Amino acid sequence: MILERTEIRYRGKVVFERMVMSTNFKRVPKLFLEEEACFLFLTKGAFHFRTPTKILNFNAGDAMLSKCGNYFLENVMINRKTEHSVISAIGAFFYPAMVKGFFPTGLKMEKIREEFDAKKINIEPLMKAYIDSISFILDNPQIADENLIRTKIKELLLLLSKSENSSSIYSFVNSLFVPCEYEIVDVIQKNLYSNLSIPEYAHLSNMSLATFKRKFKELYKMSPARYILQKKLEKALHLLQFQTQPISEIAYECGFETASHFNKAFKRHFGKSPSLIRLSQKDKKPGQ
């Protein structure tokens, strides 16, 4: 999947990276290994970034700031009929211990008022010039000594704090490393009509599969698979009765990967095919 990767390291850790990857994937986990935060600028292609409670859409020229956490990178083909053969991006990574060394005073990991897991970042002229400078360094890694790398990391943090209108660089840096907390109910309901598998729900919930299934059953009194399928089918029935879009689009909107899978599940649950339900609805006279 990864076609090309260029890295700049600082004291053994990757701090800047250019990566080109093919789009022959459906959904892959974005793993943060050391509680690091990440800044990413997309230079080519498009992708969707799924956090536990939302999906962000990114196209070439967009930038993202994300905290450590359990996320998914998704191919745009999951959600729209657009195809890109590759995705190319420049990334920067912030590690808590490293950043605390850059700002030795004023950094306390207290609770910050503004909570976020991932967000889009405005690319203003100063930020665009900065990204160009990192691209140049990645093209010429021999110039990247420790002093230059340290300066460029601090510069990016300062630019991001200004972009986010933070009261100070200290409060901004603090916010990067205060993890978000999610209730399992929020994760389930915000992703209910996705095509996530049960193990993927567990991943977003930061739980093992066994723990997720146990907690789910305690909350909903049935298995995750049964509950999620039931809710998808209930939504599909409503759309068939009150909307006019094609059945295949309804199947997609309700989180089914294929129309055939949707048709089988719908008929098994309601005893009639989606097309028959729609026909019977059309045959009803106004006011019935």
FIPAMAR-532095 format. One line per field, with one value per residue (C-alpha): x, z, y; residue number from 1. Coordinates in steps of 0.1 Angstrom, whole numbers. Layout:
BEGIN
east = (X | ...)
up = (Z | ...)
north = (Y | ...)
i = (NUM | ...)
% end
This chain:
BEGIN
east = (0 | 29 | 47 | 72 | 83 | 109 | 116 | 135 | 143 | 152 | 169 | 156 | 120 | 103 | 93 | 88 | 76 | 65 | 44 | 29 | 4 | -19 | -56 | -62 | -76 | -110 | -102 | -70 | -63 | -43 | -21 | -4 | 23 | 37 | 9 | 21 | 0 | 2 | 0 | -7 | -9 | -24 | -6 | -25 | -56 | -84 | -94 | -118 | -106 | -129 | -126 | -148 | -175 | -171 | -158 | -136 | -132 | -98 | -88 | -55 | -46 | -63 | -44 | -53 | -42 | -50 | -42 | -32 | -62 | -79 | -89 | -94 | -82 | -108 | -107 | -131 | -145 | -164 | -184 | -185 | -178 | -145 | -113 | -77 | -48 | -25 | -26 | 5 | 10 | 36 | 33 | 49 | 47 | 48 | 59 | 50 | 85 | 102 | 79 | 81 | 119 | 114 | 91 | 106 | 84 | 46 | 38 | 14 | -9 | -40 | -75 | -80 | -113 | -114 | -114 | -108 | -96 | -89 | -97 | -90 | -64 | -66 | -37 | -27 | 3 | 27 | 16 | 20 | 55 | 63 | 51 | 72 | 102 | 96 | 92 | 126 | 142 | 126 | 141 | 175 | 178 | 215 | 208 | 186 | 208 | 194 | 193 | 174 | 149 | 143 | 137 | 113 | 92 | 90 | 80 | 52 | 38 | 39 | 22 | -5 | -11 | -17 | -39 | -60 | -61 | -48 | -42 | -5 | 18 | 17 | -21 | -20 | 8 | -11 | -42 | -23 | -17 | -49 | -67 | -104 | -127 | -157 | -187 | -194 | -229 | -216 | -193 | -221 | -247 | -224 | -213 | -246 | -251 | -215 | -203 | -180 | -174 | -178 | -140 | -138 | -164 | -143 | -112 | -128 | -141 | -105 | -116 | -108 | -135 | -146 | -149 | -168 | -193 | -198 | -204 | -226 | -249 | -251 | -264 | -286 | -296 | -287 | -255 | -239 | -245 | -282 | -288 | -268 | -285 | -319 | -313 | -300 | -330 | -355 | -339 | -340 | -377 | -384 | -364 | -382 | -416 | -408 | -380 | -375 | -338 | -328 | -327 | -290 | -285 | -306 | -286 | -254 | -269 | -278 | -244 | -247 | -217 | -238 | -273 | -276 | -265 | -291 | -319 | -313 | -311 | -342 | -363 | -352 | -362 | -395 | -406 | -408 | -381 | -373 | -388 | -421 | -423 | -418 | -444 | -469 | -463 | -468 | -501 | -515 | -540 | -534 | -547 | -545)
up = (0 | 8 | -24 | -12 | 22 | 32 | 68 | 89 | 124 | 156 | 183 | 169 | 163 | 130 | 132 | 95 | 68 | 31 | 22 | -11 | -8 | -32 | -27 | -30 | 5 | 21 | 56 | 76 | 113 | 119 | 148 | 172 | 191 | 216 | 225 | 197 | 180 | 142 | 116 | 81 | 48 | 18 | -14 | -37 | -37 | -10 | 20 | 49 | 85 | 109 | 146 | 173 | 168 | 134 | 98 | 83 | 45 | 31 | -4 | -18 | -2 | 31 | 64 | 96 | 132 | 153 | 188 | 196 | 195 | 176 | 141 | 106 | 73 | 47 | 9 | -7 | -28 | 4 | 3 | -32 | -68 | -71 | -76 | -69 | -77 | -50 | -18 | -11 | 22 | 43 | 80 | 113 | 146 | 181 | 210 | 246 | 261 | 232 | 231 | 268 | 263 | 238 | 262 | 297 | 315 | 316 | 303 | 326 | 312 | 328 | 314 | 285 | 278 | 241 | 234 | 200 | 185 | 149 | 131 | 98 | 99 | 78 | 54 | 54 | 35 | 64 | 68 | 31 | 32 | 61 | 43 | 13 | 36 | 50 | 15 | 6 | 37 | 28 | -7 | 9 | 41 | 44 | 56 | 85 | 115 | 151 | 154 | 122 | 130 | 165 | 151 | 125 | 150 | 173 | 143 | 134 | 169 | 170 | 136 | 147 | 180 | 160 | 135 | 163 | 181 | 213 | 242 | 244 | 229 | 262 | 263 | 227 | 233 | 264 | 244 | 220 | 247 | 267 | 253 | 244 | 263 | 247 | 259 | 241 | 234 | 215 | 194 | 185 | 177 | 157 | 135 | 134 | 97 | 86 | 72 | 102 | 113 | 150 | 155 | 140 | 165 | 193 | 179 | 179 | 214 | 225 | 238 | 231 | 210 | 240 | 263 | 236 | 231 | 268 | 275 | 244 | 256 | 290 | 274 | 246 | 259 | 225 | 205 | 186 | 152 | 158 | 172 | 144 | 116 | 131 | 132 | 97 | 84 | 103 | 86 | 52 | 56 | 65 | 34 | 11 | 23 | 23 | -1 | -39 | -43 | -59 | -36 | -42 | -28 | 2 | 8 | 8 | 30 | 56 | 57 | 35 | 13 | -16 | -28 | -28 | 9 | 17 | -3 | 15 | 50 | 43 | 31 | 59 | 85 | 70 | 48 | 17 | -7 | -7 | -42 | -31 | -1 | -24 | -49 | -22 | -10 | -45 | -48 | -17 | -24 | -9 | 27 | 32)
north = (0 | 24 | 32 | 58 | 72 | 98 | 104 | 130 | 118 | 136 | 116 | 84 | 94 | 103 | 140 | 148 | 125 | 124 | 94 | 83 | 54 | 36 | 37 | 0 | -1 | 2 | 12 | 11 | 20 | 51 | 41 | 65 | 46 | 70 | 93 | 117 | 143 | 147 | 175 | 164 | 183 | 164 | 172 | 148 | 126 | 125 | 104 | 103 | 104 | 86 | 94 | 78 | 103 | 120 | 118 | 145 | 148 | 158 | 168 | 180 | 213 | 204 | 200 | 182 | 182 | 151 | 139 | 104 | 80 | 53 | 64 | 50 | 63 | 55 | 54 | 79 | 51 | 40 | 72 | 86 | 77 | 94 | 76 | 86 | 62 | 76 | 97 | 119 | 138 | 156 | 149 | 162 | 144 | 158 | 137 | 148 | 143 | 159 | 190 | 195 | 197 | 225 | 245 | 237 | 262 | 265 | 230 | 212 | 186 | 201 | 198 | 222 | 238 | 231 | 194 | 179 | 146 | 157 | 189 | 207 | 235 | 266 | 269 | 306 | 321 | 316 | 279 | 273 | 288 | 265 | 234 | 243 | 246 | 211 | 197 | 212 | 196 | 162 | 166 | 175 | 155 | 161 | 197 | 185 | 187 | 187 | 225 | 229 | 202 | 215 | 250 | 237 | 218 | 248 | 270 | 246 | 246 | 284 | 287 | 262 | 280 | 313 | 295 | 282 | 315 | 300 | 323 | 311 | 285 | 268 | 263 | 251 | 225 | 214 | 208 | 185 | 159 | 159 | 127 | 128 | 104 | 88 | 70 | 37 | 49 | 80 | 58 | 35 | 61 | 84 | 54 | 35 | 38 | 32 | -1 | -7 | -42 | -51 | -53 | -18 | -5 | -20 | -3 | 31 | 25 | 16 | -18 | -54 | -72 | -92 | -62 | -42 | -71 | -75 | -38 | -35 | -63 | -47 | -15 | -28 | -63 | -78 | -85 | -56 | -73 | -78 | -43 | -25 | -45 | -38 | -1 | 0 | -19 | 4 | 34 | 17 | 10 | 46 | 58 | 34 | 47 | 84 | 90 | 85 | 78 | 44 | 14 | 10 | 45 | 37 | 6 | 26 | 54 | 28 | 13 | -18 | -26 | -40 | -39 | -77 | -79 | -52 | -70 | -103 | -88 | -67 | -96 | -118 | -92 | -78 | -107 | -86 | -73 | -35 | -32 | -48 | -24 | 5 | -7 | -12 | 23 | 37 | 17 | 34 | 62 | 96 | 97 | 60)
i = (1 | 2 | 3 | 4 | 5 | 6 | 7 | 8 | 9 | 10 | 11 | 12 | 13 | 14 | 15 | 16 | 17 | 18 | 19 | 20 | 21 | 22 | 23 | 24 | 25 | 26 | 27 | 28 | 29 | 30 | 31 | 32 | 33 | 34 | 35 | 36 | 37 | 38 | 39 | 40 | 41 | 42 | 43 | 44 | 45 | 46 | 47 | 48 | 49 | 50 | 51 | 52 | 53 | 54 | 55 | 56 | 57 | 58 | 59 | 60 | 61 | 62 | 63 | 64 | 65 | 66 | 67 | 68 | 69 | 70 | 71 | 72 | 73 | 74 | 75 | 76 | 77 | 78 | 79 | 80 | 81 | 82 | 83 | 84 | 85 | 86 | 87 | 88 | 89 | 90 | 91 | 92 | 93 | 94 | 95 | 96 | 97 | 98 | 99 | 100 | 101 | 102 | 103 | 104 | 105 | 106 | 107 | 108 | 109 | 110 | 111 | 112 | 113 | 114 | 115 | 116 | 117 | 118 | 119 | 120 | 121 | 122 | 123 | 124 | 125 | 126 | 127 | 128 | 129 | 130 | 131 | 132 | 133 | 134 | 135 | 136 | 137 | 138 | 139 | 140 | 141 | 142 | 143 | 144 | 145 | 146 | 147 | 148 | 149 | 150 | 151 | 152 | 153 | 154 | 155 | 156 | 157 | 158 | 159 | 160 | 161 | 162 | 163 | 164 | 165 | 166 | 167 | 168 | 169 | 170 | 171 | 172 | 173 | 174 | 175 | 176 | 177 | 178 | 179 | 180 | 181 | 182 | 183 | 184 | 185 | 186 | 187 | 188 | 189 | 190 | 191 | 192 | 193 | 194 | 195 | 196 | 197 | 198 | 199 | 200 | 201 | 202 | 203 | 204 | 205 | 206 | 207 | 208 | 209 | 210 | 211 | 212 | 213 | 214 | 215 | 216 | 217 | 218 | 219 | 220 | 221 | 222 | 223 | 224 | 225 | 226 | 227 | 228 | 229 | 230 | 231 | 232 | 233 | 234 | 235 | 236 | 237 | 238 | 239 | 240 | 241 | 242 | 243 | 244 | 245 | 246 | 247 | 248 | 249 | 250 | 251 | 252 | 253 | 254 | 255 | 256 | 257 | 258 | 259 | 260 | 261 | 262 | 263 | 264 | 265 | 266 | 267 | 268 | 269 | 270 | 271 | 272 | 273 | 274 | 275 | 276 | 277 | 278 | 279 | 280 | 281 | 282 | 283 | 284 | 285 | 286 | 287 | 288)
% end
